[in-house]
Amino acid sequence: MLCYSTQERPELKLVSHGRKVDKFGSPVPEIEGLVVGIGLSPLIGCFVVTGDPGLISVFAKRWHRETNTFYLLVRELTIILDNVACLLHLPITGELHRFEPLGVDKVVLLLTELLEVSAEEARAETVRAHGAYVRLSWLREVYDSRCQACHWIVAARAYLLHLVGCTLFANKSAIHVHVVHLEVFRDLGQSRGYAWGVAALVHMYDQLNETSQTPT
């Protein structure tokens, strides 16, 4: 038996990052091949503008954390890897990347090493973003500056982190992306072999588990 709380929950805040991706646009030709090769290019044009907050709220209330299913009156339903492959066109086979929790010092190290910013700038950004995050607007600035300097690998990392931060790994802050996802773009050649669809599904399950809780 499933028991639903009668406690009144606050209204869900729904955010779509699609306009951010659309405004950022396609990658410059010099890194377009890298984005396509990694398998994330379908995300550039794949976003949904939410038009029915009530419908989303109903599904959130019906999510069952123990079984990862929507408990509906007609039956139990869930989202599976085949759905991810059909809707997002992402690879669902390949290597899995383990995202470990990061302290601020590790975040600063990653930003200086992989995005080639100074330690002072990196630490200041973690302060502005309140932890192991960077702002999406800051990433766009880093991308533009690295393109101007013709540092294409670094520009690709900034573009890709912004892309997954607006799509696969979006969070309720609406303006930040977790720096832990930058590690997966350390070696762009290796990034080609990851099962991005699996990562997307796991992240979605985690977010639904949180959203389904009344205090959220």
C-alpha positions as a LaTeX table, in Angstrom:
\begin{tabular}{lrrr}
\hline
Residue & $x$ (\AA) & $y$ (\AA) & $z$ (\AA) \\
\hline
Met1 & 0.00 & 0.00 & 0.00 \\
Leu2 & 1.21 & 3.48 & $-0.82$ \\
Cys3 & 0.31 & 6.32 & 1.51 \\
Tyr4 & 0.46 & 9.87 & 0.26 \\
Ser5 & 1.07 & 12.77 & 2.62 \\
Thr6 & $-1.84$ & 15.13 & 3.15 \\
Gln7 & 0.58 & 17.94 & 4.02 \\
Glu8 & 0.30 & 20.87 & 1.64 \\
Arg9 & 3.46 & 21.18 & $-0.41$ \\
Pro10 & 4.78 & 24.43 & $-1.84$ \\
Glu11 & 4.27 & 25.11 & $-5.53$ \\
Leu12 & 6.96 & 23.57 & $-7.69$ \\
Lys13 & 9.33 & 25.98 & $-9.38$ \\
Leu14 & 9.78 & 24.89 & $-12.99$ \\
Val15 & 12.82 & 26.07 & $-14.94$ \\
Ser16 & 13.81 & 25.37 & $-18.53$ \\
His17 & 17.39 & 26.08 & $-19.60$ \\
Gly18 & 16.52 & 25.66 & $-23.26$ \\
Arg19 & 16.65 & 29.36 & $-23.97$ \\
Lys20 & 20.15 & 29.53 & $-22.44$ \\
Val21 & 21.33 & 26.78 & $-24.79$ \\
Asp22 & 19.60 & 28.41 & $-27.75$ \\
Lys23 & 21.11 & 31.82 & $-26.95$ \\
Phe24 & 24.58 & 30.29 & $-26.55$ \\
Gly25 & 24.15 & 28.69 & $-29.95$ \\
Ser26 & 26.13 & 26.00 & $-31.72$ \\
Pro27 & 29.82 & 25.58 & $-30.97$ \\
Val28 & 32.32 & 27.37 & $-33.17$ \\
Pro29 & 33.48 & 25.28 & $-36.15$ \\
Glu30 & 36.86 & 24.61 & $-34.52$ \\
Ile31 & 35.28 & 22.55 & $-31.73$ \\
Glu32 & 32.12 & 21.34 & $-33.44$ \\
Gly33 & 33.73 & 18.02 & $-34.31$ \\
Leu34 & 34.68 & 17.43 & $-30.67$ \\
Val35 & 31.11 & 18.00 & $-29.46$ \\
Val36 & 29.68 & 15.73 & $-32.16$ \\
Gly37 & 32.28 & 13.03 & $-31.49$ \\
Ile38 & 31.54 & 12.93 & $-27.77$ \\
Gly39 & 27.86 & 12.28 & $-28.58$ \\
Leu40 & 26.30 & 15.32 & $-26.91$ \\
Ser41 & 25.42 & 17.42 & $-29.95$ \\
Pro42 & 21.73 & 16.29 & $-29.93$ \\
Leu43 & 21.32 & 18.23 & $-26.70$ \\
Ile44 & 21.95 & 21.56 & $-28.45$ \\
Gly45 & 18.51 & 21.55 & $-30.04$ \\
Cys46 & 16.69 & 19.37 & $-27.52$ \\
Phe47 & 14.72 & 21.28 & $-24.91$ \\
Val48 & 11.18 & 21.62 & $-23.67$ \\
Val49 & 9.35 & 24.79 & $-22.68$ \\
Thr50 & 7.04 & 23.70 & $-19.88$ \\
Gly51 & 3.50 & 24.83 & $-20.51$ \\
Asp52 & 1.58 & 22.90 & $-17.86$ \\
Pro53 & 3.06 & 23.20 & $-14.34$ \\
Gly54 & 0.06 & 21.36 & $-12.88$ \\
Leu55 & 0.76 & 18.25 & $-14.95$ \\
Ile56 & 4.41 & 18.20 & $-13.85$ \\
Ser57 & 3.35 & 18.63 & $-10.22$ \\
Val58 & 0.99 & 15.67 & $-10.44$ \\
Phe59 & 3.74 & 13.43 & $-11.78$ \\
Ala60 & 6.11 & 14.61 & $-9.03$ \\
Lys61 & 3.54 & 13.72 & $-6.37$ \\
Arg62 & 3.04 & 10.29 & $-7.92$ \\
Trp63 & 6.74 & 9.39 & $-8.03$ \\
His64 & 7.56 & 6.43 & $-5.78$ \\
Arg65 & 11.15 & 6.63 & $-4.50$ \\
Glu66 & 11.51 & 2.97 & $-3.53$ \\
Thr67 & 10.61 & 1.64 & $-6.98$ \\
Asn68 & 11.56 & 4.60 & $-9.22$ \\
Thr69 & 8.11 & 4.53 & $-10.79$ \\
Phe70 & 5.13 & 6.81 & $-11.26$ \\
Tyr71 & 2.29 & 5.24 & $-9.28$ \\
Leu72 & $-0.76$ & 6.10 & $-11.38$ \\
Leu73 & $-4.36$ & 4.94 & $-11.09$ \\
Val74 & $-4.08$ & 2.85 & $-14.24$ \\
Arg75 & $-0.69$ & 1.24 & $-13.58$ \\
Glu76 & 2.90 & 1.84 & $-12.52$ \\
Leu77 & 5.04 & 3.50 & $-15.17$ \\
Thr78 & 8.68 & 4.45 & $-15.33$ \\
Ile79 & 11.25 & 5.93 & $-17.70$ \\
Ile80 & 13.82 & 3.49 & $-19.07$ \\
Leu81 & 17.03 & 3.70 & $-21.08$ \\
Asp82 & 15.22 & 3.01 & $-24.33$ \\
Asn83 & 13.15 & 6.16 & $-23.75$ \\
Val84 & 16.34 & 8.15 & $-23.17$ \\
Ala85 & 17.87 & 6.84 & $-26.38$ \\
Cys86 & 14.72 & 7.59 & $-28.41$ \\
Leu87 & 14.06 & 11.07 & $-26.99$ \\
Leu88 & 17.56 & 12.44 & $-26.42$ \\
His89 & 19.51 & 10.36 & $-28.97$ \\
Leu90 & 22.31 & 9.76 & $-26.47$ \\
Pro91 & 24.50 & 6.64 & $-26.24$ \\
Ile92 & 23.28 & 4.22 & $-23.57$ \\
Thr93 & 26.19 & 1.78 & $-23.83$ \\
Gly94 & 29.80 & 2.41 & $-22.90$ \\
Glu95 & 31.85 & 3.37 & $-19.86$ \\
Leu96 & 30.29 & 4.79 & $-16.70$ \\
His97 & 31.86 & 7.78 & $-14.96$ \\
Arg98 & 31.77 & 8.03 & $-11.19$ \\
Phe99 & 31.16 & 11.58 & $-9.96$ \\
Glu100 & 32.82 & 11.93 & $-6.55$ \\
Pro101 & 31.93 & 14.75 & $-4.11$ \\
Leu102 & 34.27 & 17.72 & $-4.37$ \\
Gly103 & 35.67 & 20.10 & $-1.79$ \\
Val104 & 36.39 & 23.71 & $-2.70$ \\
Asp105 & 40.14 & 23.13 & $-3.01$ \\
Lys106 & 39.55 & 20.35 & $-5.55$ \\
Val107 & 37.12 & 22.57 & $-7.43$ \\
Val108 & 39.71 & 25.35 & $-7.67$ \\
Leu109 & 42.29 & 22.83 & $-8.91$ \\
Leu110 & 39.94 & 21.53 & $-11.62$ \\
Leu111 & 39.04 & 25.01 & $-12.81$ \\
Thr112 & 42.66 & 26.16 & $-13.01$ \\
Glu113 & 43.81 & 22.98 & $-14.71$ \\
Leu114 & 41.00 & 22.34 & $-17.18$ \\
Leu115 & 39.64 & 25.83 & $-17.88$ \\
Glu116 & 42.97 & 27.66 & $-17.47$ \\
Val117 & 41.71 & 30.34 & $-15.12$ \\
Ser118 & 43.80 & 31.71 & $-12.25$ \\
Ala119 & 43.42 & 30.23 & $-8.78$ \\
Glu120 & 42.17 & 33.61 & $-7.53$ \\
Glu121 & 39.48 & 33.78 & $-10.21$ \\
Ala122 & 38.47 & 30.17 & $-9.60$ \\
Arg123 & 38.16 & 30.66 & $-5.85$ \\
Ala124 & 36.23 & 33.90 & $-6.30$ \\
Glu125 & 33.77 & 32.08 & $-8.57$ \\
Thr126 & 33.16 & 29.36 & $-5.96$ \\
Val127 & 32.34 & 32.12 & $-3.48$ \\
Arg128 & 29.88 & 33.73 & $-5.88$ \\
Ala129 & 28.33 & 30.34 & $-6.69$ \\
His130 & 28.24 & 29.26 & $-3.02$ \\
Gly131 & 30.30 & 26.07 & $-3.17$ \\
Ala132 & 31.40 & 23.52 & $-5.73$ \\
Tyr133 & 29.56 & 25.27 & $-8.54$ \\
Val134 & 30.16 & 27.84 & $-11.26$ \\
Arg135 & 27.63 & 30.17 & $-12.84$ \\
Leu136 & 26.45 & 29.43 & $-16.36$ \\
Ser137 & 27.05 & 33.08 & $-17.29$ \\
Trp138 & 30.65 & 32.79 & $-16.09$ \\
Leu139 & 31.15 & 29.69 & $-18.25$ \\
Arg140 & 29.99 & 31.61 & $-21.31$ \\
Glu141 & 32.57 & 34.29 & $-20.56$ \\
Val142 & 35.32 & 31.68 & $-20.21$ \\
Tyr143 & 34.24 & 30.07 & $-23.49$ \\
Asp144 & 34.35 & 33.38 & $-25.37$ \\
Ser145 & 37.80 & 34.28 & $-24.01$ \\
Arg146 & 39.26 & 30.86 & $-24.83$ \\
Cys147 & 37.87 & 31.05 & $-28.36$ \\
Gln148 & 39.50 & 34.45 & $-28.81$ \\
Ala149 & 42.79 & 32.96 & $-27.62$ \\
Cys150 & 42.34 & 29.91 & $-29.92$ \\
His151 & 42.57 & 27.54 & $-26.96$ \\
Trp152 & 40.14 & 25.13 & $-28.55$ \\
Ile153 & 40.33 & 22.20 & $-26.14$ \\
Val154 & 39.65 & 24.48 & $-23.18$ \\
Ala155 & 36.86 & 26.22 & $-25.10$ \\
Ala156 & 35.31 & 22.82 & $-25.81$ \\
Arg157 & 35.37 & 21.92 & $-22.11$ \\
Ala158 & 33.64 & 25.18 & $-21.17$ \\
Tyr159 & 31.02 & 24.70 & $-23.89$ \\
Leu160 & 30.34 & 21.09 & $-22.90$ \\
Leu161 & 30.08 & 21.86 & $-19.18$ \\
His162 & 27.58 & 24.61 & $-19.97$ \\
Leu163 & 25.64 & 22.24 & $-22.25$ \\
Val164 & 25.28 & 19.41 & $-19.74$ \\
Gly165 & 24.61 & 21.94 & $-16.97$ \\
Cys166 & 21.60 & 23.20 & $-18.91$ \\
Thr167 & 20.30 & 19.78 & $-19.93$ \\
Leu168 & 21.46 & 16.45 & $-18.48$ \\
Phe169 & 22.60 & 17.71 & $-15.09$ \\
Ala170 & 20.34 & 20.72 & $-14.57$ \\
Asn171 & 19.57 & 21.59 & $-10.97$ \\
Lys172 & 17.04 & 23.74 & $-9.16$ \\
Ser173 & 19.41 & 26.69 & $-8.76$ \\
Ala174 & 18.63 & 27.69 & $-12.38$ \\
Ile175 & 21.98 & 29.51 & $-12.73$ \\
His176 & 24.70 & 27.11 & $-11.55$ \\
Val177 & 26.33 & 23.87 & $-12.71$ \\
His178 & 28.30 & 21.54 & $-10.44$ \\
Val179 & 32.03 & 21.50 & $-11.21$ \\
Val180 & 32.16 & 17.74 & $-10.60$ \\
His181 & 30.93 & 17.28 & $-14.19$ \\
Leu182 & 34.02 & 19.05 & $-15.56$ \\
Glu183 & 36.20 & 16.06 & $-14.65$ \\
Val184 & 34.54 & 13.93 & $-17.33$ \\
Phe185 & 35.89 & 16.33 & $-19.99$ \\
Arg186 & 39.49 & 16.10 & $-18.88$ \\
Asp187 & 40.31 & 13.76 & $-21.76$ \\
Leu188 & 37.89 & 14.54 & $-24.59$ \\
Gly189 & 38.96 & 11.42 & $-26.44$ \\
Gln190 & 37.90 & 9.27 & $-23.51$ \\
Ser191 & 34.65 & 11.24 & $-23.14$ \\
Arg192 & 33.52 & 9.73 & $-26.45$ \\
Gly193 & 33.11 & 6.34 & $-24.80$ \\
Tyr194 & 30.78 & 7.28 & $-21.97$ \\
Ala195 & 27.19 & 6.09 & $-21.68$ \\
Trp196 & 25.68 & 9.56 & $-21.43$ \\
Gly197 & 22.13 & 8.25 & $-21.53$ \\
Val198 & 22.73 & 6.20 & $-18.37$ \\
Ala199 & 24.12 & 9.25 & $-16.56$ \\
Ala200 & 21.08 & 11.27 & $-17.63$ \\
Leu201 & 18.66 & 8.63 & $-16.35$ \\
Val202 & 20.42 & 8.25 & $-13.00$ \\
His203 & 20.46 & 12.01 & $-12.49$ \\
Met204 & 16.77 & 12.26 & $-13.37$ \\
Tyr205 & 15.88 & 9.53 & $-10.87$ \\
Asp206 & 17.83 & 11.35 & $-8.15$ \\
Gln207 & 16.15 & 14.66 & $-8.93$ \\
Leu208 & 12.67 & 13.08 & $-8.99$ \\
Asn209 & 13.39 & 11.45 & $-5.64$ \\
Glu210 & 14.14 & 14.87 & $-4.18$ \\
Thr211 & 11.28 & 16.64 & $-5.93$ \\
Ser212 & 8.74 & 14.09 & $-4.73$ \\
Gln213 & 9.39 & 15.00 & $-1.10$ \\
Thr214 & 6.82 & 17.38 & 0.34 \\
Pro215 & 9.26 & 19.96 & 1.82 \\
Thr216 & 11.11 & 20.41 & $-1.50$ \\
\hline
\end{tabular}
